[in-house]
Amino acid sequence: MFIGIDQSLTGFSLTALSSTDPTQHRTSVYKSPYFGIERLVDIRQWLEEQFVSLEKAGNTINDIAMEGTVLASQAALVLGELSATVRLTIYDYFDDDRKFPLKVPPMTLKKYAAGKGNAKKQEMLLQIYKNFGLEFTDDNAADAYALARLVSKNSSTQVQKAVVEQMSDL
């Protein structure tokens, strides 16, 4: 199973993608009712529960990718806190190489999923439908799915293959 995490304060999303069939996935979007440190604690607990639930169902988590943060955004500090919370949760939960998730820059994720690094949210949703045959109504869920596909090294186009190769070199 491959995990893709799109951390967002307004719609945190996780996809668990089958190792054998990339059309088989479980994608969840979580909207915490809290703010500040309470939201970070809540998201940490939710994320841990997702890992426990997947493993109790007999799944093995092979690898994890998470979207990197945009440092130039107005919310960079808050998003940095969220990113650190996610990374610490993963680090504390796993005891092997999975401790270190693949951090995928937003432009790289867009290039993988939509073929270009400056794709808008609606274009990402459309291209994920066209490329992978899955329809998402939430852009966070679509991003989490694309992250799981990327970390699974599943690619069907030349652009996707190039991005997978680029990310494998890191």
C-alpha angles and dihedrals in degrees: 000000000000123000127213119189124194104187114206130153092224101040116010109192137194129186123195107199124197114248091220104037119030091197089065109082145136114220122185131183118203125196110191115215091212137082135214119359091349090061091051091050091046093050091047091053092046092050093049090049090054092054092047092048093050093049093045087055088059098258124142115215105221102179143347134217126188131186114255121235126257105238095195096059123107089240094051094121095050092042089049089055090050092048090050090049091053093046092048091048091053092043092052095044101050128053101199141042091314086076087082111058120200107259109214118196112232093242091052091050090050091050091051095047102033105020095247134067097228100055116145122231095262091048090052091053091049095046093048087054092048096043101037104020094237126124119213126180094193119066092209090056091048091050092049090051092049090049091053091049091049095050089047086058090234111155135161103173132058091245091052091048090051092050092048089050091048092050091045090060093060 
